[in-house]
Amino acid sequence: MNPDRKAVWSALKGWLAAVLVIAGCVVAGAPTGAASFQPLEIVTKNGVQVFSVEVATTEEEKQTGLMYRKELADGKGMLFDFNPEQEVSMWMKNTYVSLDMIFIRADGRILRIAENTEPMSTKIISSRGPARAVLEVVAGTAQKYGIRPGDRVGHPLFGSK
């Protein structure tokens, strides 16, 4: 390489390294969530409602949940797996979007629904009984689709779809 090309190549490498460091910081600072979406169905008296959910199974995914997200589309959500079935407590710390929290038993039946939760609150929201999982969806979803305790959730976590 001639001296001019070496200088250009050296500057280009420095610039590229800076871009990669900045991109790494942006990705590292982004909210983490479960990576893949899976279908989930809720059978109500009004019919079958289908959702596309991220599944939080690791401790980090469950602790982060939907924190820091500015929006959650209708029909999307996050399913938290708390296997084995147990008393579950949630909160809305660092969560900007009001949610409906749907507590689900191991057999796939809805135990309880906490509707229209308060964003950014550290108030504890309890399952009030043993739950295998919690489905978080945008506030108003339960009322909009007529989702009630006793309705059945279809997903592989509960031995179905």
matplotlib code that plots the C-alpha trace (Angstrom):
import matplotlib.pyplot as plt

x = [0.0, 1.2, 1.4, -1.9, -3.8, -2.4, -3.6, -7.0, -7.2, -6.1, -8.7, -11.4, -10.5, -10.7, -14.0, -15.4, -14.2, -16.0, -19.2, -19.1, -18.6, -21.5, -23.7, -22.8, -23.7, -27.1, -27.9, -26.7, -28.8, -32.0, -34.6, -34.2, -37.1, -37.8, -36.6, -39.3, -43.0, -45.4, -49.2, -51.4, -55.2, -57.8, -61.2, -63.9, -67.7, -67.3, -65.0, -61.3, -58.9, -55.4, -52.4, -48.7, -46.6, -43.0, -42.2, -40.2, -38.5, -35.1, -34.8, -33.5, -36.4, -38.9, -37.3, -37.2, -40.6, -42.1, -40.1, -39.0, -41.2, -43.2, -46.0, -47.6, -49.7, -53.2, -52.8, -49.2, -48.1, -45.6, -46.1, -44.2, -43.5, -43.4, -43.2, -43.9, -47.3, -46.9, -48.2, -47.0, -46.4, -45.8, -45.3, -45.2, -41.8, -40.2, -43.2, -44.6, -47.7, -50.8, -51.4, -53.9, -52.2, -53.8, -52.8, -53.1, -53.2, -51.2, -54.2, -54.5, -57.6, -57.5, -57.3, -57.4, -57.2, -55.6, -57.0, -55.6, -52.5, -50.9, -47.7, -44.5, -46.1, -44.3, -47.6, -47.5, -50.1, -50.7, -52.1, -54.2, -53.6, -51.3, -50.4, -48.2, -48.0, -48.9, -49.9, -49.4, -51.3, -52.2, -54.7, -58.3, -57.7, -59.7, -62.7, -62.5, -62.5, -64.6, -61.7, -62.8, -61.5, -62.2, -61.5, -59.1, -55.6, -54.2, -50.4, -47.7, -47.0, -50.4, -50.1, -52.1, -51.6]
y = [0.0, 3.5, 6.0, 7.8, 4.5, 3.5, 6.7, 6.3, 2.7, 3.5, 6.3, 4.0, 1.2, 3.7, 5.1, 1.5, 0.6, 3.6, 2.8, -0.8, 0.4, 2.9, 0.2, -2.2, 0.4, 1.0, -2.7, -3.3, -0.4, -1.6, -3.3, -7.1, -9.3, -12.9, -13.2, -15.2, -14.8, -17.7, -18.0, -18.2, -18.6, -17.8, -19.5, -17.1, -17.2, -14.7, -17.0, -17.7, -14.8, -15.2, -13.4, -13.3, -13.5, -13.4, -16.1, -15.1, -18.2, -17.1, -15.1, -12.1, -12.2, -12.5, -9.6, -7.3, -8.3, -5.4, -2.7, 0.4, -0.3, 2.7, 0.8, -2.6, -3.4, -5.0, -8.7, -8.8, -9.7, -11.5, -14.8, -15.4, -19.0, -19.6, -23.4, -25.0, -23.5, -21.1, -17.8, -15.1, -11.4, -8.8, -5.0, -2.3, -0.7, 0.9, -0.2, 2.7, 1.0, 0.1, -3.6, -6.3, -9.1, -12.5, -15.1, -18.7, -22.0, -25.0, -26.5, -23.5, -21.9, -18.2, -17.8, -14.0, -10.8, -7.6, -5.0, -1.6, -1.7, 1.6, 2.4, 2.8, 1.6, -0.6, -1.8, -5.6, -7.4, -10.9, -13.9, -14.7, -18.4, -20.8, -19.8, -21.4, -18.3, -14.7, -13.2, -9.4, -7.6, -4.0, -2.6, -3.0, -6.3, -8.4, -6.2, -5.7, -9.5, -10.6, -12.5, -13.8, -16.1, -19.7, -19.1, -21.6, -20.5, -22.6, -22.7, -25.5, -24.4, -25.8, -29.0, -27.5, -25.5]
z = [0.0, -0.7, 2.2, 1.2, 1.1, 4.5, 6.0, 4.6, 5.6, 9.1, 9.5, 8.1, 10.6, 13.4, 12.2, 11.8, 15.3, 16.8, 15.0, 16.3, 19.9, 19.6, 18.1, 20.8, 23.5, 21.8, 21.7, 25.2, 26.5, 24.7, 26.7, 26.6, 26.0, 25.1, 21.5, 19.7, 19.3, 19.8, 19.2, 22.3, 22.2, 24.8, 24.5, 25.8, 25.5, 22.7, 20.7, 20.4, 20.8, 19.3, 20.6, 19.6, 22.7, 23.8, 26.4, 29.4, 30.9, 32.2, 35.5, 33.5, 31.1, 33.9, 35.9, 32.9, 31.3, 29.4, 31.3, 29.4, 26.4, 25.2, 23.5, 23.2, 20.2, 20.5, 20.1, 21.4, 24.9, 27.1, 28.8, 32.0, 32.9, 36.7, 36.6, 39.0, 39.8, 42.7, 44.3, 41.9, 42.6, 39.9, 39.7, 37.2, 38.1, 35.0, 32.9, 30.9, 29.4, 31.4, 31.3, 32.0, 33.9, 33.4, 36.0, 34.6, 36.5, 35.4, 33.7, 31.4, 33.2, 34.0, 37.8, 38.0, 35.9, 37.2, 34.8, 33.9, 36.1, 37.0, 35.0, 36.9, 40.2, 42.7, 44.2, 44.4, 42.2, 43.5, 41.7, 44.8, 44.4, 42.6, 39.0, 36.5, 34.2, 33.8, 30.5, 30.2, 27.4, 26.8, 29.3, 28.2, 26.4, 28.9, 28.7, 24.9, 24.2, 27.2, 28.8, 32.3, 35.1, 34.1, 30.4, 28.9, 27.5, 24.7, 24.6, 25.0, 28.5, 29.5, 27.4, 24.5, 21.3]

ax = plt.figure().add_subplot(projection="3d")
ax.plot(x, y, z, "-o")
ax.set_aspect("equal")
plt.show()
